[in-house]
């Protein structure tokens, strides 16, 4: 699978509405057959930083995503809200789901 983490720094005037701006992009991506997850979080240390954790089943799914109309529309929607170019980690990894943490087992 392709596992991707992206950090977005928003302009102060856009921070409160950022999730609304990316709402259609998020919904459309979650509907893609090869999307495993597409989850947003917000930094507890910097309220203007949003973190997107996403995964796609394989090369084809990741390629389909970045070539989609909603991908371009999503980038266009968020562009005026961003303070800087997003930072990304994108890696192909084994698996197709979350695994259990070995160092902290419950139950």
C-alpha positions as CSV (number, residue, x, y, z in Angstrom):
1,X,0.0,0.0,0.0
2,X,1.0,3.6,-0.3
3,X,1.1,5.3,3.1
4,X,1.1,9.1,3.0
5,X,1.3,11.8,5.7
6,X,1.0,15.4,4.7
7,X,1.3,18.5,7.0
8,X,-0.5,21.7,5.9
9,X,0.2,25.1,7.5
10,X,-2.9,27.4,7.1
11,X,-3.0,31.2,7.1
12,X,-4.7,32.5,10.3
13,X,-7.7,33.8,8.4
14,X,-8.4,30.4,6.9
15,X,-7.7,28.1,9.9
16,X,-11.2,27.9,11.2
17,X,-12.7,27.1,7.8
18,X,-10.0,24.8,6.5
19,X,-11.9,21.6,7.1
20,X,-14.9,23.0,5.2
21,X,-12.6,23.9,2.3
22,X,-11.3,20.3,2.0
23,X,-14.7,18.7,2.7
24,X,-15.6,17.9,-0.9
25,X,-12.1,16.6,-1.7
26,X,-12.1,14.4,1.4
27,X,-15.5,12.9,0.7
28,X,-14.7,12.2,-3.0
29,X,-11.3,10.6,-2.1
30,X,-12.9,8.4,0.5
31,X,-15.3,7.1,-2.2
32,X,-12.4,6.0,-4.4
33,X,-12.3,2.1,-4.6
34,X,-8.5,2.0,-3.8
35,X,-8.6,4.4,-0.9
36,X,-8.0,2.6,2.4
37,X,-8.3,5.8,4.6
38,X,-8.1,9.5,4.4
39,X,-8.1,11.0,7.9
40,X,-7.5,14.6,9.0
41,X,-6.1,15.7,12.4
42,X,-5.1,19.0,13.9
43,X,-1.9,19.6,15.7
44,X,-2.3,20.1,19.5
45,X,0.9,22.3,19.5
46,X,0.0,24.5,16.4
47,X,-3.7,25.0,15.7
48,X,-2.9,26.2,12.2
49,X,-1.3,22.9,11.3
50,X,-3.5,20.1,9.8
51,X,-2.2,16.6,9.3
52,X,-3.6,14.3,6.6
53,X,-2.9,10.5,7.0
54,X,-4.0,8.6,3.9
55,X,-3.4,5.2,2.3
56,X,-4.1,3.7,-1.1
57,X,-4.2,0.0,-1.9
58,X,-1.5,0.0,-4.7
59,X,0.2,1.9,-7.4
60,X,-2.9,2.0,-9.6
61,X,-5.1,3.4,-6.8
62,X,-2.5,6.1,-5.9
63,X,-2.1,7.0,-9.5
64,X,-5.9,7.2,-10.1
65,X,-6.2,9.5,-7.0
66,X,-3.6,12.1,-8.2
67,X,-5.1,12.1,-11.7
68,X,-8.7,12.6,-10.5
69,X,-10.6,15.8,-11.1
70,X,-11.4,16.0,-7.4
71,X,-7.7,15.9,-6.6
72,X,-7.0,19.0,-8.7
73,X,-10.1,20.7,-7.3
74,X,-9.1,19.9,-3.8
75,X,-5.6,21.4,-4.3
76,X,-7.1,24.5,-5.9
77,X,-9.6,24.9,-3.0
78,X,-6.9,24.7,-0.4
79,X,-4.2,26.7,-2.2
80,X,-5.3,30.2,-1.0
81,X,-5.6,28.9,2.6
82,X,-2.0,27.7,2.9
83,X,0.9,29.6,4.4
84,X,3.6,27.3,2.9
85,X,4.1,24.4,0.6
86,X,2.8,21.2,2.4
87,X,5.4,18.8,3.8
88,X,4.9,15.1,2.8
89,X,6.1,11.6,3.6
90,X,5.0,9.1,1.0
91,X,6.1,5.5,1.1
92,X,5.1,2.1,-0.3
93,X,4.8,-0.3,2.6
94,X,3.7,-3.9,3.1
95,X,0.2,-4.5,4.3
96,X,-3.3,-3.0,3.6
97,X,-4.4,-2.0,7.1
98,X,-3.3,-0.8,10.5
99,X,-1.4,-3.3,12.6
100,X,-1.3,-3.6,16.4
101,X,1.4,-1.8,18.3
102,X,3.9,-4.4,19.6
103,X,5.3,-2.3,22.5
104,X,1.9,-1.5,24.0
105,X,-0.6,-4.4,24.2
106,X,-4.0,-4.0,26.0
107,X,-6.1,-6.9,27.2
